[in-house]
Each structure stands twice: as structure tokens, then as C-alpha cells.
Amino acid sequence: MTEEVKDSAADSSRRNFIKTTALAAAGFMIVPRHVLGKGYLAPSDRLQVAGIGVGGKGESDLTGVFKGGKSDIAFLCDVDDRRAANSVKRFPKAKYYKDYRQMLDKESKNIDGVVISTPDHNHAMQAMAAMQLGKHVYVQKPLTHDIYEARMLTEAAKKYQVVTQMGNQGASGEGVRKLKDWLDAGLIGKVHTVYCWTDRPVWPQGISWPATGGNIPAELDWDLWLGSAPFKPYVDKLVPFNWRGWWDYGTGAIGDMGCHLVEPPFRILELDTPTSVECSVGSVYVDEFKRGYFPESCPPSSHVIMTFDKTKKTKGNLQMHWMDGGIKPERPEEMLPNESFGDNGTLFIGTRGKMICDTYGANPRLLPLTKNASDRTKPKAPRVPGDVAGHYTQWAEAAIAGYGKIELSSPFEIAGPLTETLLIANLAIRGIDVQRAKADGKGYTFPGRDIKMLWDKQNMRVTNFDEVNQFVKREYRKGWSLGV
């Protein structure tokens, strides 16, 4: 046999070996999930998803994850059978639970990812329970009810190496990326002031707790709905939506809309949590002489001013104004009298110009509006396929790929500090009630911006007004725990 023939035979043998080995390896990869062990997804599998809170926003979240084409909705959990009805009908093969703890305990080996769309006060303990089992999590905004919870979830995502995403879908949108392109291109210079405003609340706030209760619907497990919150008798109309206006359960207007309106400047200006915060709040009239004081309820309107340390994108320290309840910033002088800047939006004011956007960072535009027709800025910031709808698919694909393989739009490393920022603003809002109580035994004073609260990020506390630190970390009801 010649050397050429020997080499050819050897090459053929090597090729057959490589081919055979590759086929064997491919066959080896197709294995049942339980063989891989807890928290490990077989590459050949679709993401097996469990939903906690599957009515309303939970229904749309699960639909978004499912439509992405990478996931199967395998388990459903809701404390209210009425709210769950549509999801149960839409996903008839999914097994249904009422208590998320039972679902996670019994089905852990069959779950890859968990979508959490419950009221704010239960987000953290549900997400933590899933992450400690090695499950990837998608959690509705705001990430948590308390600052401490946000910090713990951020640390847990890294500790347990799970893929995380908060449900502020605008973070995956085209609008935020266009704003970033404009800023990076120097079109508005360095930013020194930001205004964020919303027409929320669109639910009752600034009211007293109902004096009369109601009958608990047969389909609702009230104790499970309360979860970590203090026990109170059931009242009508709190479920499924009006809980947002009560501090025991919700985080007010900024908790609801801040993750959509504050997110664009937080991201593109590369901000961290604020160093100080101050505010004023509106009140309802009890009679012609007094204003209402209802410490259990968020105020009907507020104006919060947050100060952030300088970044390379800002001109000195940045001042951000949050306005809700119909309060809006002064109309930019670049806008014509008949040009509206909307009931919800974000305005960036820079050293060379201004830009504005709607909720989710949508409809970005330069001011004056005539500039937009001649804009030729080249897109540079990476886009998410599917835009806002791609927020769900991105999470599922990242979970299938594994921790650290795909960059996400709103992982907890970003969503955690953003949520902390909004909840620090709430410390100032709640501080007004503390001031009122101290000023008048009956609780009646006129609201004012009396204290500029200084925030110590490392120690998670206000350094000059200790009374509000009680709201940084609340006590859970007996029998419920964050598990850290």
C-alpha cells in the first residue's frame, strides 16, 4: 500500500470516527429532564413554564411567553379560580394549582422557568422560592414591594445562576434604543434634568380603608392572596386591581408606571440608585379646613425629586422629577401650542437639546419636532427581534441557552437597582405621612416637602430620617418567609 493510500485510508477512518462520535453525542444529548438533574434543561427541549398568578396580566404574560414559540405552559397557579379561568381554557394540558408552594414542591423536576404576575407584595418570596430551586424567572414589574427584597433577588440571581427578566417590556423596545443612539451621537449633549410623569393612579388612592367588609367569593382563597401581608378581613373591590393603592400590597403610581417611564433614562444614562430624594404630595379634602390623612393608602398625587451621581452621560449630578396624579412638567418651549406631550412620558433635557418619549420608551422624538424629519442617525444599539413582544422570547431563549449565554434587556442586575430607585422615592412619599403624624396628633397638616432624605446604598437606609427606614424591609405575616 502506498503512503498516499495509507493517508487516504487514515483520513477516511478519522472522518468516520468523528461522524460516529458526533452522532453518538447528539443522541446522548436527547435525554429526559430528570436525568440532567434539577435546574438543567436538555438542549433538545422546549422551556417548561409554570405561571403564578395567571389571570389579567398573568394571562397576557403567559400568552407572550407561549407565542414566542420556545415554551410550553405546563403548570398554572392562581389563588382565584375566576381570574384563572381564561388561562385554564387556553392551556388545557397545564396542571392547575392554587398554592404556589405545593406546585413548586410537587413539580420542581418538571419545571424549567416560572412566570410570576401576582400583586407586588408576593413577588419576592415567590421568585426567591423558584430561584432557590434553580428555576429561571420572569417577574412582573415592579420587581418587589420592598427595597430589601429587590436587593436580595438581585443577589440571588447571581448566586443561583438563573436567567431573570422583569416584566417591563419596553426595555426590549425600539424606542429606548433609538433614544440611546441619539444620546450617544451627541444630539442633545449631556443630560442634566429628566422629567417622568403619569396620569396614574387610575384606581382609588388617598382614601380610608373601607369600614365595611364583604363576602369572600367561593373561588378565592383570601388567606393565600394576602400571603406575606398582614391579615385583614376581606373587603369588596380590592381584588383584582385596586390593591395597588394600598401600601400593604402595592407600591402606588411609581411602582406601577416607574418601571416603564424611569427605565429609559436609568438605562441610557447609566444611573445607579439616587443619593437623595425629596417630595410633596397631594391630599383629598375632608372638609373645608382639613386635608385627609390616610397612612394605609398611597396619596392621590405626588412630585418626587431624585438626585443621582454624575455619570459620563450627564452634566454633573442628575436631577430626576417624578410626577403622578395628573401633575405634569412645564411644556417645553420648543413645542408649538397645539403639540401635545401626552399624559404619560419622559423628557430628557441636555446641554444641546431635548428629547421625549411615551410609555415604554415608545414614540421617541427630538425637540423641536421638526428635527425628526431630517434625523439620519445610524442605529447602533443592538435591537431585540420582535421589539416589545420579543421581551418574552428573549427570556425563554436565554433560559434554554443557559445562564450568562444571552444578554437580556431587564435582568435583575438592572431591574433590581431600578426597582430600588422607585422604592426609595416611595420612602420620601411615606415620609410625608410620618411628618404629618409627628406634627399633629390627629394627623392633619398641610403637605409639604420638609425633608431631603439622604440615601446610604451600601447599608440600605436613610441616614437623616430614621423613621422611614421601617419601610425598607417589612415584617412578613407569620408563616411566610423570603427564605434567606
C-alpha positions in Angstrom: 0.0 0.0 0.0 1.4 3.4 -1.0 1.8 6.2 1.5 -1.0 8.2 -0.3 -3.4 5.2 0.0 -2.4 4.8 3.7 -3.1 8.5 4.3 -6.4 8.4 2.5 -7.5 5.3 4.5 -6.4 7.0 7.7 -8.3 10.2 6.8 -11.4 8.1 6.0 -11.1 6.3 9.3 -10.8 9.6 11.2 -13.8 11.1 9.4 -15.9 8.0 10.2 -14.8 8.2 13.8 -15.7 11.9 14.1 -19.0 11.3 12.4 -19.9 8.3 14.5 -18.8 10.2 17.7 -20.8 13.3 16.7 -24.0 11.2 16.1 -23.4 9.4 19.4 -23.0 12.7 21.2 -26.1 14.1 19.6 -28.1 11.0 20.7 -26.7 11.4 24.2 -28.0 15.0 24.4 -31.6 13.9 23.9 -32.2 12.9 27.5 -35.1 13.2 29.9 -35.0 16.3 32.1 -34.8 14.4 35.3 -31.6 12.7 34.2 -29.9 16.0 33.9 -30.9 17.0 37.4 -32.7 19.9 39.0 -32.4 23.2 37.1 -30.8 21.8 34.0 -32.6 21.9 30.6 -31.9 19.4 27.9 -30.9 21.3 24.7 -33.5 19.4 22.7 -36.3 20.5 25.0 -38.7 23.5 25.0 -38.9 25.5 28.1 -41.5 24.0 30.5 -43.1 27.0 32.2 -45.2 27.4 35.3 -47.3 30.5 35.9 -48.0 32.0 39.3 -50.9 34.5 39.0 -52.4 33.6 35.7 -55.3 36.0 35.3 -55.2 39.5 33.8 -51.6 40.5 33.3 -50.6 36.9 34.1 -52.7 35.7 31.3 -51.1 38.1 28.8 -47.6 37.2 30.2 -48.1 33.5 29.6 -49.5 34.2 26.2 -46.5 36.2 25.3 -44.1 33.5 26.5 -46.1 30.9 24.6 -46.3 32.9 21.4 -42.6 33.2 21.4 -42.5 29.6 20.2 -39.9 28.4 22.7 -42.1 27.4 25.6 -44.8 25.1 26.8 -47.2 26.3 29.5 -47.1 23.2 31.7 -48.4 24.4 35.1 -50.8 27.1 36.2 -51.3 28.5 39.8 -53.7 31.1 41.0 -55.5 31.8 44.3 -58.6 32.9 42.4 -60.3 30.4 40.1 -62.3 33.2 38.4 -59.2 35.0 37.3 -57.5 31.8 36.2 -60.4 30.7 34.0 -59.1 32.0 30.7 -55.7 30.6 31.1 -57.1 27.2 32.2 -59.1 27.2 29.0 -56.3 28.4 26.8 -53.8 25.9 28.2 -55.9 22.8 28.9 -53.0 20.5 29.3 -51.5 22.5 32.1 -51.9 21.2 35.6 -53.6 23.6 37.9 -52.7 24.5 41.5 -53.9 27.1 44.0 -50.9 27.3 46.2 -47.6 28.0 44.5 -45.6 26.3 47.3 -47.4 23.0 46.6 -46.8 23.4 42.9 -43.0 24.0 43.3 -42.7 21.2 45.8 -44.5 18.6 43.7 -43.5 19.6 40.2 -40.0 21.0 40.6 -38.3 18.3 38.5 -40.8 19.2 35.6 -40.4 23.0 35.7 -37.7 25.0 33.9 -39.0 28.5 34.3 -41.6 30.4 36.3 -43.6 33.5 35.3 -44.8 35.5 38.3 -47.6 38.0 37.8 -49.1 38.4 41.2 -49.6 41.6 43.3 -46.4 43.4 44.3 -46.3 42.2 47.9 -45.9 38.5 47.0 -43.4 38.8 44.1 -40.2 38.4 46.1 -41.0 35.3 48.1 -42.4 33.5 45.0 -39.4 34.5 42.9 -36.9 33.5 45.6 -38.6 30.1 46.1 -38.3 29.4 42.4 -34.7 30.6 42.1 -33.6 28.5 45.0 -34.8 25.5 43.1 -32.7 26.6 40.1 -35.7 27.8 38.1 -35.4 30.7 35.6 -37.8 33.5 36.5 -39.8 36.2 34.7 -41.3 38.6 37.3 -43.8 41.4 36.6 -42.9 44.9 37.5 -42.1 46.3 40.0 -39.7 43.5 40.8 -40.5 43.7 44.6 -42.5 45.6 47.2 -39.6 46.5 49.4 -36.0 47.7 48.8 -34.6 44.8 50.8 -36.4 42.3 48.7 -35.1 43.9 45.5 -31.5 43.7 46.8 -32.0 40.0 47.8 -33.4 39.0 44.5 -30.6 40.7 42.6 -28.0 38.8 44.7 -29.9 35.6 44.4 -30.0 35.7 40.6 -26.2 35.7 40.6 -25.9 33.1 43.4 -28.2 30.6 41.8 -27.1 31.4 38.2 -30.6 31.5 36.8 -31.9 33.6 33.9 -34.0 36.5 35.1 -36.2 39.2 33.4 -38.5 41.8 34.8 -41.8 42.4 33.0 -41.1 46.0 31.8 -41.3 45.0 28.2 -40.4 48.5 26.9 -36.8 47.6 27.9 -36.7 45.5 24.8 -38.3 48.1 22.6 -37.0 50.0 19.6 -37.8 53.4 21.3 -35.3 53.0 24.1 -32.6 52.0 21.6 -33.3 55.0 19.4 -33.0 57.3 22.4 -29.7 55.8 23.2 -28.4 56.2 19.7 -29.4 59.9 19.8 -27.7 60.4 23.1 -24.5 58.6 22.1 -24.5 60.6 18.9 -24.4 63.8 20.9 -27.7 65.2 19.6 -28.8 66.6 22.9 -25.4 66.8 24.6 -25.1 65.7 28.3 -28.3 65.4 30.3 -28.8 67.4 33.5 -32.6 67.1 34.1 -35.2 64.4 33.4 -39.0 64.6 33.9 -41.2 61.5 34.2 -45.0 61.8 34.5 -48.1 59.7 34.5 -51.9 60.0 34.8 -51.9 57.2 37.3 -53.4 56.4 39.7 -56.5 55.2 37.8 -57.5 53.3 41.0 -58.6 54.8 44.3 -55.8 56.3 46.4 -55.7 58.8 49.3 -58.8 57.2 50.9 -59.6 55.5 54.2 -59.7 51.7 54.5 -63.4 50.6 53.9 -65.4 50.5 57.1 -67.5 47.5 55.9 -66.2 44.2 54.6 -67.7 41.8 52.1 -68.2 38.1 51.5 -65.2 36.2 50.2 -66.0 34.7 46.8 -66.0 30.9 46.9 -63.4 30.8 44.1 -60.9 33.0 46.0 -58.5 31.8 48.7 -58.2 35.1 50.6 -55.5 33.8 53.0 -53.3 32.8 50.1 -54.0 36.1 48.3 -52.8 38.0 51.4 -49.7 35.9 51.6 -46.9 38.0 53.2 -49.2 40.9 54.1 -50.8 41.4 57.5 -54.1 39.7 57.9 -57.2 41.9 57.3 -60.8 40.9 56.7 -61.8 40.7 53.1 -63.2 43.9 51.5 -65.0 44.2 48.2 -63.3 45.7 45.1 -59.7 45.2 46.5 -59.2 42.2 44.2 -58.2 42.1 41.4 -56.9 45.6 40.8 -57.5 48.2 43.5 -54.8 46.7 45.8 -52.3 49.0 44.0 -53.4 52.0 46.1 -52.7 50.3 49.5 -49.2 50.2 51.0 -49.7 46.6 52.4 -50.0 45.3 48.8 -49.0 47.8 46.2 -46.4 50.4 45.5 -48.5 53.2 44.2 -48.3 55.0 40.9 -44.5 55.0 40.7 -44.5 51.3 41.4 -46.9 50.7 38.6 -45.5 53.0 35.9 -42.0 53.9 37.1 -40.5 50.7 35.5 -41.9 51.9 32.2 -41.1 55.7 32.4 -37.9 55.8 34.6 -36.3 52.8 32.8 -35.2 54.7 29.6 -33.2 57.4 31.5 -32.0 54.9 34.1 -30.6 52.6 31.4 -29.2 55.0 28.8 -27.8 57.5 31.3 -26.2 54.5 33.2 -27.6 55.6 36.5 -27.3 53.9 39.9 -29.7 54.4 42.8 -30.3 58.0 43.9 -28.2 59.7 46.6 -31.1 61.8 47.9 -34.8 62.2 47.5 -37.5 64.7 48.5 -41.2 65.1 47.6 -44.5 66.8 48.1 -47.9 65.0 47.9 -51.5 65.9 47.2 -54.3 65.2 49.6 -58.1 65.0 49.4 -60.2 67.4 51.4 -62.0 66.0 54.4 -63.8 69.3 55.0 -63.2 73.0 54.1 -60.5 73.3 56.8 -58.6 70.0 56.8 -56.9 67.6 54.4 -57.2 63.9 54.6 -54.5 61.7 56.3 -54.8 58.1 55.3 -51.4 56.4 56.0 -52.6 53.0 54.8 -53.2 54.4 51.3 -50.9 55.9 48.8 -51.5 59.6 48.1 -53.7 60.7 45.1 -50.7 62.6 43.6 -47.0 63.2 44.2 -44.0 65.1 42.9 -40.7 63.4 43.8 -37.2 64.8 43.1 -34.4 62.3 43.0 -30.7 63.3 42.7 -28.2 60.9 41.1 -24.4 61.0 41.0 -22.8 62.2 37.8 -22.1 59.7 35.0 -20.3 60.0 31.7 -23.7 60.7 30.1 -24.8 63.5 32.4 -23.8 67.1 33.1 -22.9 66.9 36.8 -25.3 65.3 39.1 -28.7 64.5 37.5 -32.0 65.7 38.8 -35.0 63.5 38.0 -38.6 64.6 38.7 -41.3 62.0 39.1 -44.9 63.4 38.8 -48.2 61.4 39.1 -51.9 62.0 39.7 -52.1 64.4 36.7 -49.2 66.6 37.6 -47.1 67.4 34.5 -43.9 69.4 33.8 -43.9 72.7 32.2 -44.5 72.5 28.4 -41.1 72.6 26.7 -40.6 75.9 24.9 -39.7 74.0 21.7 -43.2 72.6 21.4 -45.8 74.5 19.5 -49.1 75.4 21.2 -51.1 72.7 19.5 -48.5 69.9 20.1 -49.3 67.6 23.0 -46.7 65.8 25.0 -49.1 63.3 26.5 -50.4 62.1 29.8 -47.5 59.7 30.3 -44.0 60.4 29.2 -40.3 61.1 29.8 -38.4 64.2 28.9 -34.6 64.5 28.7 -33.1 67.9 28.9 -29.5 68.1 27.8 -26.9 70.8 27.2 -27.5 70.8 23.5 -31.2 69.9 23.2 -34.1 67.8 24.3 -35.8 64.5 23.5 -39.0 62.9 24.7 -40.8 59.6 24.6 -44.1 58.0 25.7 -44.6 54.9 28.0 -42.2 52.0 27.3 -39.8 54.5 25.6 -42.2 54.4 22.7 -42.6 57.1 20.1 -39.2 58.8 20.7 -38.8 62.2 19.2 -36.4 65.1 19.2 -37.5 68.6 20.1 -38.5 70.7 18.3 -40.4 68.0 16.4 -39.2 69.4 13.1 -35.8 67.9 13.8 -37.2 64.4 13.4 -37.8 64.6 9.7 -34.1 65.3 9.0 -32.7 62.8 11.5 -30.2 60.4 9.9 -28.7 58.9 13.0 -27.5 55.3 12.2 -28.8 52.6 14.5 -26.0 51.2 16.7 -27.6 49.9 19.9 -28.4 46.2 19.5 -32.1 45.6 18.7 -34.3 42.9 20.1 -36.1 40.8 17.4 -39.8 41.3 17.8 -39.4 44.6 19.6 -41.5 44.8 22.8 -43.1 41.3 22.2 -39.6 39.9 21.9 -39.1 40.6 25.6 -40.7 37.2 26.4 -38.9 35.3 23.7 -35.6 36.8 24.8 -36.1 35.4 28.3 -37.1 31.9 27.0 -34.2 31.7 24.6 -31.8 32.8 27.3 -33.2 30.2 29.7 -32.8 27.5 27.1 -29.2 28.6 26.3 -28.3 28.8 29.9 -27.1 31.4 32.4 -24.8 34.0 31.0 -25.1 33.0 27.4 -27.6 35.6 26.1 -27.8 39.3 27.1 -31.2 40.3 28.4 -33.0 43.6 28.4 -34.1 43.7 32.0 -32.2 41.1 34.1 -32.3 41.5 37.8 -28.8 43.1 37.8 -30.6 46.1 36.1 -34.2 45.6 37.2 -33.1 45.3 40.9 -31.4 48.7 41.2 -34.2 50.3 39.0 -36.8 48.9 41.4 -34.8 50.1 44.4 -34.8 53.6 42.9 -38.6 53.7 42.7 -39.0 52.3 46.2 -36.5 54.9 47.5 -38.9 57.5 46.0 -41.7 55.9 48.0 -39.7 56.3 51.2 -40.0 60.1 50.7 -43.7 59.8 49.9 -44.3 57.7 53.0 -42.1 60.1 55.0 -44.7 62.8 54.4 -47.2 60.7 56.4 -44.6 60.3 59.2 -44.1 64.0 59.3 -47.8 64.6 59.5 -48.3 62.2 62.3 -45.5 63.9 64.3 -46.8 67.4 63.6 -50.4 66.8 64.7 -51.7 64.1 67.0 -54.8 63.8 64.8 -52.7 63.6 61.7 -53.9 66.8 59.9 -51.4 69.1 58.4 -50.9 70.6 55.0 -48.5 68.6 52.9 -45.0 70.0 52.2 -41.6 69.0 51.1 -40.0 69.3 54.5 -37.1 66.8 54.4 -34.5 65.9 51.8 -33.7 62.3 52.6 -30.1 61.1 52.2 -29.7 57.5 51.0 -26.9 55.2 52.0 -27.0 52.5 49.3 -24.5 50.1 51.0 -26.4 49.9 54.2 -29.9 50.4 52.6 -31.0 53.2 54.9 -31.9 56.9 55.1 -29.3 58.5 57.2 -31.1 61.6 58.3 -34.7 60.5 58.9 -34.7 57.1 60.7 -38.4 56.8 60.9 -38.8 55.9 57.3 -36.3 53.0 57.5 -39.1 50.8 58.8 -40.3 50.7 55.2 -37.1 49.4 53.7 -37.8 45.9 55.0 -41.2 45.0 56.2 -42.1 42.1 58.5 -43.9 39.2 56.8 -47.0 37.7 58.3 -46.4 34.6 60.4 -45.9 31.5 58.3 -44.5 33.4 55.3 -40.8 34.0 54.6 -38.4 35.3 51.9 -36.3 32.3 52.7 -32.9 34.0 53.0 
